[in-house]
Amino acid sequence: MEFPKYLLGDNSDYPSAVFVIHTAFPRFIINLENDEVEWLEDFDSQDQKELETETENFIKEASAFYDREIDRYEDD
C-alpha cells in the first residue's frame, strides 16, 4: 500500500494539538500546536547535519499541508 506523503492525526488526550505525519523519508510527526517534531528514523552524525538544515522546510511543508486540508474542509 502506498501512503500519501502527509497525513493528519489527532488524539483526545491532546485536545488542542493537531499532528501531521510525514510518511516519506525522513519519517516524522509534528505537533502543530508547538512545532515539536518526533523523528521516526535513526540518524548518524552526517545525516544529523543535513537534517538540521532541512527541518525548517519540513515544518513549512507540514504547515502548508495542514492549511490546505483545512481550506478544503471549509469549502465543502
Residue pairs with C-beta under 8 A, 6 or more apart in sequence:
3 23
4 23
5 22
5 23
5 24
6 20
6 21
6 22
6 23
6 61
6 62
6 65
7 20
7 21
7 23
8 18
8 19
8 20
8 21
8 66
8 69
9 18
9 19
9 20
9 21
9 29
10 17
10 18
10 19
11 17
11 19
14 31
14 33
16 33
17 31
17 32
17 33
17 34
18 31
18 32
18 33
18 66
19 29
19 30
19 31
19 32
20 29
20 30
20 32
20 62
20 63
20 65
20 66
21 27
21 28
21 29
22 28
22 29
22 30
22 58
22 61
22 62
25 41
26 39
26 40
26 41
26 43
26 51
27 39
27 40
27 41
28 37
28 38
28 39
28 40
28 41
28 58
29 37
29 38
29 40
30 36
30 37
30 38
30 58
30 59
30 62
31 37
31 38
32 62
32 63
32 66
35 59
37 55
37 58
37 59
39 51
43 51
